[in-house]
Amino acid sequence: MAAMTSSARPLLNRRLAEFGTTIFAEMSALAASTGSINLGQGFPDTDGPQEVREAAVRALRDGRGNQYPPGPGIPELRTAIAAHQQRRYGLSYDPGTEVLVTAGATEAIAAALLALLEPGDEVVAFEPYYDSYAACIAMAGGVRVPVTLRPHEDGRSFRLDLDELRDAVTDRTRLLLINTPHNPTGTVLTHEELRAIAELAVERDLLVVTDEVYEHLVFDDAEHLPLATFPGMRERTVTIGSAGKTFSFTGWKVGWVTAAPGLVTAVRSAKQFLTYVSSGPFQYAVAEALALPDAYFEGLRADLRAKRDLLATGLAEAGFAVFRTAGTYFITTDIRPLGQSDGFAFCRSLPERAGVVAIPNAVFYDHREAGAPFVRFAFCKRTEVLEEAAQRLKALAG
């Protein structure tokens, strides 16, 4: 006899009831069904360095990582992560006690929030924000408190209001969730902004989780500065990194946490009951990738900067208002010059109108009205794909 369920009680718990199928799944399906160019979801359409791929192949053939790797990650990768933080930022971490390998940055975020929050704790985060933030805060029983990044008066960028951030912190605030370089706006927090955030965290004795997965994707005069480098922050900051964005292997799902021993132990306590371990052979490859010469990282930035400029020009010629992207591989646009104000409706019609798929930024907001007229495009694609997308978007200009 089939098991019976009560129709009076929803199957999905209240904490997750607001989260359905992600907009990325919807838009990717729309791209496939219409034959559109998918500039929605942020993944490259080419693989990363050949020598890194070959390192993964060697690990598979040599039987390294084909069984469960160590819970914290293989020693070679933890050592490489620590060396990367020291070489790039002067941050010294013990590979044995202050580095944890995760199944991508998404698991690192989930494990950190599950480990560090008690039910009812408030988490201050910048909106618009990566959609997993809201879901992970909910799963941990926390309360999200959004601080909205708003278009600057120059009309070219989004900026943080430090007074609004300070006002958002209450006696119930446990943690700040910071993302820089920022997805989806492309904002890179300045030294002054980061210093103010650090001073606030120290003053109010707050923990901080920083999502820095786009650390190497910064352009022009922008500079990525880890929050952990500021006074009083190393001991209270969980820094999250990832190989996917930097090396164009998003499917490998290799991320990491660096933090003081007590914080790493806490995050590992949650992480071990999520995936336990993952990405065994790929960990060896990422260890080699992190040791690539500076020329690789400089070449990556130059390539993406050129692609940013190509797509930004095409979007402007199509009639969008285009915000300057200082970091990440996304461009945020304003559709109001096109006579539109509803990003969801615009993105759902764009494949039929122009054969291109984008993402409505409103999905990244609690205050949906604040994000309604903004639409995000990804430029981490081949040059010829971006050129074709720009050509197709000209149909919007009439």
N, C-alpha and C positions, 0 to 999 in steps of 0.2 A: 504494500500500500504506500502510495506516495506521501512524503512528509508534507504537512500542512503549515502554512504560514498565516499569521494574522494580517488581514487587510487593514486593520485599524492602526497598526504601528509601522511607520516607514522603515525600510531596511537600512537605509543610510543614516548614520547617527547625525545629530543636530550640528555637531562641529563642522561636518563636511557637507552639509545639505546645500550650501550655496555654491559648491564647486561641482560643475558638470564636466562635459567634454571640453577640453581646452580649445581656445580659438585657433591654435596652431593646427590641431587635427582637422577642424572645419575648413580652414583656408587651404591646407595642403590637399585635402580631398577635392576642393573646388578647383585648385590648380590642375589636378590630374584629370578631372572630368571635362574641363574646358580646354585643355592643352595650353594653359597659360604659363608664362614665366613666373616661377615662384620666388618672389623677393620678400616673402613673409617670414618663414622660419629661418633662424640664424645658423645655417650650417654651410660650409664651403662646398663647391661642386667639383673640387679637385682634392686629391690626397696631399698630405704633407711630405716632408723630405724623404727621399728614397732610402737614405741611410738609416733613418729611424724605422721605416717599414722593414728593412732587412734585419734590423736588430730584433724586431718582434719575431720574424721568421726563424732566426737563429735560436732564440729562446724556445720556441715551439719544438724545433728539431732536436735541441739539446736536452729536452725534457725539463726545462726550468720554468716553473710556474704552471705546469699542466695539472698539478694537484694543488690543494689548498696552500696559498702562501701564508706567511706569518700574519697574525691578526693586525698588527700595526702597519703592515707593509713590508716588503723585502728590504733588507738593510741597505742594498745598493741605491734604491730609490730614496729612502729616507736621508741617506748621506748626501745624495745629489740635491735634494730639496733644501737641506740645510746649507749646502755650499752655494746654491743659487741665492738664497736670502742674504748670505754674508757678502757675496760678490756684488750683488746688485744694490743692496740697501744698507750694508753694514750691520745687519741684524744677525746676532749669533744665537743659534738654536742647537741643542743637543739632539742628534738624530735618534738617540735611544729613548728619550723621555719627553721631547718637545715637538715631535713630528708624527703625524698620523696620516696614512694613505686611505682614501675613501673612494667609493664608487661615484666618481665625478663630484663636482661642486654641489650638486643638488642634494646628494646624501650628506655631505658635510654640513650644509645648512640645516637639514632636517635633524641630524644627530645633535648638532650644537643646541638647537632650540629645545629639543626633547630633553636634553641633559640639563640645561641651565634654567629652564622655566618651571615655576610652580603654577598651578591653575590660578588664574586671575591676575598674574603678573602682566604688566603693560610692556609692550615692545614698540618703540618709536622707530618708524621706517620712513624713508623718502618715497613718496608716490610721484609719478608712476613707478611701479616696481615689478620685478620679475615675478611671474604669477605663483611660483612655488612658495614665496615668502608668506603670503596670506594663508595658504593651505597648511604650511608647516607650523605657523604660529597657532592656528586653530587646532591642529592635532596635538600640540603641546598644552592646550588649554589656556593659552595666553590671550591677551587682548591687544589687537594691533591699533596703534595710534599713528595715523599718517600725517606727515608734514609734506606739503605739496611744493615741488619744484615748479617755479612759474617762469613764463617767458620774460626775459629781461627787456628793459625799455629799449635796448638796441635792436630788438626784433630778430636777433640772430642766435640767441642762446637761451638756455634755462638756467636759473640760479636758485640757490638756497637762501631763504630768509632766516638768518641766525636768531633773530628775536622770536620768530615763530617756533623754531626748534626749542629754544629755551623754555618758552611758554608751554610746550607740549609735555615737558618732563614734570611728573608729579611724584608724590611719595609712593605711588604704586608702580612707578617705572623700575624695571629690573635691567633692561637691556636696550642698547641702541643697535639697530641693524643698518649698516652703512654699505653702500655700493658705489665704488668709484674705481675706474671709469664707469659711468652710469648707463645702464640699459633701462629704458630705450632712448633717453634724451641725448646721449653722447656727451654729457657734462663730465668734466674732470675737476674734482674739488681742488681748490687752490690751497697753498700753504696757510694762508690766513684762515680759511674756512676750516681746515683740518685742525689747526691750532685751537680755534674756538671750540670745536667739537671735543678735542682732548681735554681742554680745561673744564668743560661742562661735565664730562664723564668723571674726572677726578673729583671735582667739587661735589657731585651728587653720588659718588661711589657707585657708578654704573659699570656693568659689563658691556663689552662691545664685540659684535661679530661683524667683520668686514669681508665683503665679497669683492675680491680683487682679480677675478678671472680674466679681465681684459687689461691686465697690468702692462702688457707689452704692446697694446694697440692704442697708442697715443700719438697725436699728430701736431704739427706746427710747433707752437711754443708751449704746448701743454706738457706737464711732467707728472708722472705718477709717483706719489709719495705715500708709502704705507703708513697707516695710522699708528702702527706699533712703534714707529721711530720717534714719536713725540713724547715729551716728558710725562712719566707716570702711566704710559699706555701699554708697555710690553706685558706687564703682569696682569692686565685686565682685558686684553684683546685676543680674540680668536680670529686669526687671519686665514682666509680660504683662497686657495689657488686651484688651477686646473690646467691640464695639458691640452684639452680639446680645442680651445680658442687659439692658443699660441702656436700649436703645431698642426692644426687642421686634421685632427683625428678625433672628432667628437664622438664617434661610435665606440671608442675604447673605454670611455667613462673612467678616466683616471684623474682624481682630484686629491687634494690634501689640506690638512690643517697644520698650522704652526702656532704654538702658544706655550705659555708657562706649563710646567708639569701637571699641576692640579687641574688646569683647564683641559689639557689633552686627555688626562685620565677620565675626566667627566664625560667628554665627548665620546671617547672610546667605549665607555660603559653603555652608551646608547647605541653606538654604531654596531657593536658586536651582535646586537639583536635585530639589526636591519638586514644587511647583506652578509655579515660576519667578515667575509673577504671577497675580493673580486679582481678581475683583470690581471691574473697572474703573469702570463708571458708579456703583456703590454707594460707591466711595471718595469721590466728590465729595459724595454725600449725607451720609455720615458726618462729613465735614469740617464741614458746616453743623450737623449734630446736636450735635457737641461744643461748639458755641458757643451752644446754647440757654440761656435765662436760668435762674437758680437755681430759679425757680418750677417749672420742669419736673421737676427732680430731686427737689424737695421733694414735689411732687404724686405722683410715682412711689412714693416711700417711703410716703406716707400711704395710698395706694391698696393697696399690698401689705401694709402693716401691718394694715389692716382685714380683708383677705382672710386673712391669717395667723390673726388672732383668730377669725374666723368658722370656719375649718376646725379650728383647735385646739379650740374649744369643742365642735364636732360629734364630733371624735375622742374627746375626754374623755367625752362623754355616751354614746358607743358602748362605752366600757370600756377604751380604750387608756390607758396611761401616756404622757403627752405631754411631750417635752423642749422647753424654751424655745428658740425660734429668734431669735437676735440678728442674723442676716444671711442672705443668699441668699433663694430662694423655695421652700425645702423644710422640711418638718417631719419629724423623726425620732420614732418612737413605739416603745414596748415592748409586745409582744403577750402577755407572760406574765400580766398580769391577766385576759386572755381565756382563760387555760388553754392557751396555745400557746407553743411555744419554738423552732419551726423556721420561720424567715421564708420560706424557699423554698416549703415546703408551704403555708404560710398564704397567700402571694401568689398561688400557682397556683389555690387554691380560692376566693379572695375574689371573683372575677368571678361565679361561680355562686352564691355565698352572699349577695352584697350588690350586685353590678353595678358594682363599682369596681375599678380596677387600681392597684396600688402596686408598689414595688420593694423586694426584700429587701436590706437593707444588707450582708449577709454577702458579697455579690458584690464589695464594695469593700474587703474585708479579705484579707490573707494568712493571718491567724489567724482562720479562718472561725468558730471557736467563739466568739470574742469578739463577733462581729456577729450571731450566729444569731438572737437574739430581737428584733432591731430591724428596723423597716420604715419606708421613706421615702415621703412623699406630697408632691406638688407643689401649691402654691396659686397659681400664676401663671395662673389661669383666670378666666373671667367669674364675677361674684358669683352669678348664678343657677345656674351649673354647680356651684359649691362648695356652695350651699344644697341642691341636689338630691343631691349626693354625701353630705353630712352626713345627709340624711334616709334615704338608702339604708343607710348604715352603722349606723343604729339597729337594723337586723335582727340585728346581732351581739350586741346587748345582751339579746336574747331577749324 
